[in-house]
């Protein structure tokens, strides 16, 4: 049987927009519920989610999309945008297509790209049956990232690309031929670029989240474990309405950031519906994990601790195995969690999928 890995990264962002002009607001004893088209977030279900999100997404005359063209040599890498993970490559090969990153751009302004570089280890030996284990970055280790912009309203061909920035990893000599991190087992650097987008998704999102590093870490860990286990349990049960509510804000943010129409939103949800109706789903035990933080401490994540196994490295410990035909597959969920800064209480807080 062939094992295939499917990555689910929808849950990178979650936020509540300021109330639209046509929205109604109902006050309850516990919280304020945003109602759009007479559907509150607590009333979201599998049948009405796509319509509700489509009603909230705004379209614009210009709809800029930002991408990264990433190339690397003599290293493996991880890339973050605004301190949220967007890409990892633990192979010698390079990314063929540009990487879209609007999902990590919450509003116009300077955006920060962070690159983490590691030695290639045994990759050369594994791929070519020669060479040694490489435990340090070398003179020729290099990362080059081009930031490009396209307009979704345009033709979106190669001729329509606008290059915003062409950035090279730091070097220690004027000719730019010797990598600045030569001899190190790990090197991290960041650079910025300016992005102009017509939306603002920053309010009440992980951009305005409470710092989870300040709470009791045992309490936080238990809350996260409860969240992960409940999510996997309901996914296994095929509870479409529960999963729709869990993903509603994340789907909305992704739909707005990428200017999706109703048909495109439906495609996003159909992918889940297909899997939710798969009776071979097996949630995997949550074990051998470590808690890490992103977004300057605003987002917490439970990931596999094992860094030697590239299959699990940096993946979410909340995942399932299932069959599609004769193929055994794996799906890692993007269960990045945060709590809003507004009304934050260190002893009693609610986690939301980012």
C-alpha positions in Angstrom: 0.0 0.0 0.0 1.2 3.5 -0.8 1.1 6.0 2.0 0.2 9.5 0.9 0.4 12.6 3.1 -2.2 15.4 2.9 -1.5 18.6 4.7 -4.4 20.7 6.0 -3.3 24.3 6.6 -6.6 26.0 6.4 -6.5 26.9 10.1 -3.7 29.3 9.9 -5.7 32.4 10.6 -8.9 33.2 12.4 -10.4 36.6 13.3 -13.6 38.5 13.8 -14.1 41.5 11.6 -15.8 44.6 12.9 -19.5 44.2 12.5 -20.7 44.8 8.9 -23.2 47.6 8.4 -25.9 45.1 7.5 -25.2 42.8 10.4 -27.4 42.3 13.4 -26.0 41.9 16.9 -27.7 39.8 19.5 -26.4 40.0 23.1 -26.4 36.8 25.2 -25.3 36.3 28.8 -22.0 34.8 27.6 -20.9 36.7 24.6 -21.9 38.9 21.6 -22.8 36.9 18.5 -22.2 38.3 15.1 -25.2 37.7 12.8 -24.8 38.0 9.1 -27.8 37.3 6.9 -29.7 36.2 10.0 -27.2 33.4 10.7 -25.2 33.7 13.9 -21.8 32.0 14.3 -23.3 29.6 16.8 -26.0 28.7 14.3 -23.5 27.8 11.6 -23.8 24.3 10.2 -22.7 22.3 7.3 -25.6 23.4 5.1 -25.4 27.2 5.6 -21.6 27.8 6.2 -20.7 28.4 2.5 -23.6 30.8 2.0 -22.8 32.7 5.2 -19.1 33.1 4.4 -19.8 34.1 0.8 -22.1 36.9 2.1 -19.3 38.2 4.3 -16.5 38.2 1.7 -16.0 41.5 -0.1 -14.7 41.8 -3.6 -12.6 44.7 -5.0 -11.6 46.2 -8.3 -8.1 45.3 -7.5 -7.4 42.0 -5.6 -3.6 41.7 -5.0 -2.2 38.3 -4.3 1.3 37.9 -2.9 3.6 34.9 -3.5 7.1 33.8 -2.6 9.4 32.2 -5.2 11.8 30.1 -3.0 15.1 28.6 -4.0 17.7 27.0 -1.7 21.0 25.2 -2.0 23.0 23.1 0.5 20.4 23.4 3.3 16.9 22.6 4.3 14.5 25.3 5.4 11.4 26.6 7.2 9.7 29.8 6.2 7.4 32.0 8.3 5.4 35.1 7.3 4.6 37.4 10.2 5.8 34.6 12.6 3.3 32.1 11.2 4.6 29.0 9.4 3.9 28.9 5.6 6.5 26.5 4.2 9.0 23.8 5.1 11.3 21.8 2.9 13.3 18.9 4.2 14.4 17.7 0.8 17.2 18.6 -1.5 14.7 19.6 -4.2 13.2 23.1 -4.6 9.7 24.4 -4.7 8.6 24.5 -8.3 5.6 26.8 -8.0 5.4 30.1 -6.2 4.0 29.9 -2.7 0.9 32.0 -2.0 1.0 33.9 1.3 -2.1 36.1 1.5 -3.4 33.9 4.3 -0.7 35.3 6.6 -1.1 38.9 5.5 -3.9 40.3 7.7 -3.6 44.0 6.6 -1.6 46.4 4.6 1.9 47.4 5.8 5.3 45.8 6.3 5.3 42.0 6.3 8.1 40.0 7.9 9.5 36.9 6.3 11.6 34.7 8.5 13.9 31.9 7.2 15.3 29.1 9.3 18.1 27.2 7.7 19.5 23.7 8.7 22.2 21.4 7.4 21.1 18.7 5.0 22.2 15.8 7.3 22.1 12.5 5.4 20.1 13.7 2.4 22.9 13.5 0.0 23.8 10.0 1.1 20.2 8.9 0.9 19.6 10.4 -2.5 22.9 9.7 -4.2 24.5 6.9 -2.2 27.7 8.8 -1.5 29.0 11.6 0.7 29.0 12.2 4.5 26.5 13.3 7.1 26.5 17.1 7.0 25.9 18.7 10.4 26.9 22.3 9.7 25.8 24.9 7.1 28.6 25.5 4.6 30.0 28.4 2.6 27.7 27.6 -0.3 24.5 27.3 1.8 22.1 29.7 0.3 18.4 30.8 0.1 16.9 33.2 -2.4 13.4 34.4 -2.1 11.5 36.6 -4.6 8.3 38.3 -3.5 5.9 38.7 -6.3 2.5 40.3 -6.7 -0.4 39.4 -9.0 -3.9 40.7 -9.4 -6.6 38.1 -9.2 -8.7 40.3 -11.4 -6.0 40.2 -14.1 -4.8 37.4 -16.4 -2.4 36.1 -13.7 0.2 34.9 -16.2 4.0 35.1 -15.8 3.9 38.4 -17.8 1.6 39.8 -15.2 3.9 39.3 -12.2 5.3 42.3 -10.4 8.5 41.6 -8.5 8.4 43.3 -5.1 11.7 42.2 -3.7 14.6 39.8 -4.5 16.2 38.8 -1.3 19.4 36.6 -0.7 20.4 35.0 2.5 23.2 37.0 4.3 26.8 36.6 3.3 30.0 37.5 5.1 32.1 38.8 2.1 31.5 41.7 -0.3 31.1 39.4 -3.3 28.2 37.6 -1.6 29.8 34.1 -2.1 30.3 33.0 1.4 27.3 32.3 3.6 27.2 34.3 6.9 26.2 31.2 8.9 29.0 28.9 7.7 29.9 26.4 10.4 26.6 26.7 12.3 24.1 23.9 12.9 21.2 26.4 12.5 20.8 29.9 11.1 17.8 32.3 11.2 17.3 35.6 9.5 14.4 37.9 8.6 13.5 40.5 6.1 10.5 42.7 5.3 8.5 43.7 2.3 5.5 46.1 2.0 2.2 44.7 1.0 -0.9 46.6 0.1 -4.2 44.8 0.4 -7.8 46.1 0.3 -9.0 44.1 3.4 -8.1 44.4 7.1 -8.4 41.1 9.0 -6.3 42.0 12.0 -8.9 42.9 14.5 -9.6 40.1 17.1 -7.3 37.7 15.2 -4.0 36.2 16.2 -2.6 39.6 15.3 -4.4 40.9 18.4 -4.2 37.7 20.5 -3.2 37.4 24.2 0.3 36.2 24.9 -0.2 32.5 25.8 3.3 32.3 27.1 2.1 34.3 30.2 -0.5 31.7 31.3 0.1 28.6 33.4 1.6 26.2 30.9 0.1 23.1 32.4 -3.3 24.6 32.1 -2.7 25.7 28.6 -1.4 22.3 27.6 -4.5 20.5 29.1 -6.8 22.9 27.3 -5.0 22.3 24.0 -5.1 18.5 24.5 -8.8 18.7 25.2 -9.3 20.8 22.0 -7.3 18.4 19.9 -9.0 15.3 21.2 -12.5 16.7 20.8 -11.7 17.8 17.3 -10.4 14.4 16.3 -13.3 12.6 18.0 -15.9 14.7 16.2 -14.1 14.3 12.8 -14.1 10.6 13.3 -17.8 10.7 14.0 -18.4 12.7 10.8 -20.0 15.5 12.7 -20.3 18.0 9.8 -22.0 20.7 11.8 -19.4 20.7 14.6 -16.5 20.8 12.2 -18.2 23.6 10.2 -18.5 25.7 13.4 -14.8 25.0 14.3 -13.6 26.1 10.8 -16.0 29.0 10.2 -13.7 31.9 11.0 -10.7 30.3 9.5 -12.6 29.6 6.3 -13.8 33.2 6.2 -10.4 34.7 6.7 -8.9 32.5 3.9 -11.8 33.2 1.6 -11.4 37.0 2.1 -7.6 36.9 1.9 -7.8 35.1 -1.4 -11.0 36.9 -2.6 -12.9 33.6 -3.1 -16.3 33.4 -4.7 -19.0 31.1 -3.5 -18.0 28.2 -5.8 -14.4 28.4 -4.6 -15.6 28.4 -0.9 -17.8 25.4 -1.7 -14.7 23.6 -3.0 -12.9 24.2 0.2 -15.8 22.8 2.2 -16.4 19.8 -0.2 -12.9 18.6 0.5 -13.8 18.2 4.2 -17.2 16.7 3.5 -15.6 14.0 1.4 -13.3 13.1 4.2 -15.9 13.4 6.9 -17.9 10.8 5.1 -15.0 8.4 4.9 -15.6 5.5 7.3 -11.9 4.4 7.4 -10.8 7.5 9.4 -8.5 6.5 12.4 -7.5 9.4 14.7 -4.0 8.8 15.9 -2.8 9.1 19.5 -1.6 12.5 20.7 1.9 11.7 22.0 5.5 12.6 21.8 4.7 16.2 21.2 6.0 19.6 22.2 4.2 22.9 22.6 5.5 25.7 20.5 4.4 29.3 20.0 4.0 31.5 17.0 2.8 35.1 16.3 5.0 36.4 19.1 3.4 34.1 21.6 -0.2 34.7 20.5 -0.6 31.2 18.9 0.1 27.9 20.5 0.6 24.6 18.6 1.3 20.9 19.6 3.7 19.4 17.1 5.6 16.1 16.9 8.8 16.3 18.9 10.7 13.9 16.6 12.9 16.1 14.3 14.8 13.1 12.8 11.8 11.7 11.0 11.0 14.1 8.1 7.5 12.7 7.7 6.5 14.0 11.1 8.9 16.9 11.6 7.0 20.1 12.4 3.7 18.5 11.8 0.6 18.8 14.1 0.2 16.0 16.6 -3.5 16.1 15.8 -3.8 13.9 12.7 -5.7 11.0 11.2 -5.0 8.0 9.0 -7.5 6.9 6.4 -7.9 5.0 3.1 -8.9 6.3 -0.2 -9.3 3.2 -2.4 -6.2 1.1 -1.7 -4.0 4.0 -0.7 -3.3 4.6 2.9 -3.2 8.3 3.6 -2.4 10.7 6.4 -3.9 14.2 7.1 -2.2 16.5 9.6 -4.6 19.3 10.8 -3.5 22.8 11.2 -4.7 23.2 14.8 -3.0 26.5 15.7 -4.9 28.0 18.7 -5.2 31.5 20.2 -7.3 33.4 22.6 -8.5 37.0 22.0 -6.7 39.7 23.9 -10.1 41.4 24.7 -11.4 40.2 28.0 -8.4 37.9 28.4 -8.3 36.2 31.8 -5.2 34.1 32.6 -7.2 31.6 34.7 -10.2 31.2 32.4 -9.7 31.6 28.7 -11.2 30.0 25.6 -9.0 28.7 22.7 -10.0 29.4 19.1 -8.6 27.9 15.9 -6.3 30.3 14.1 
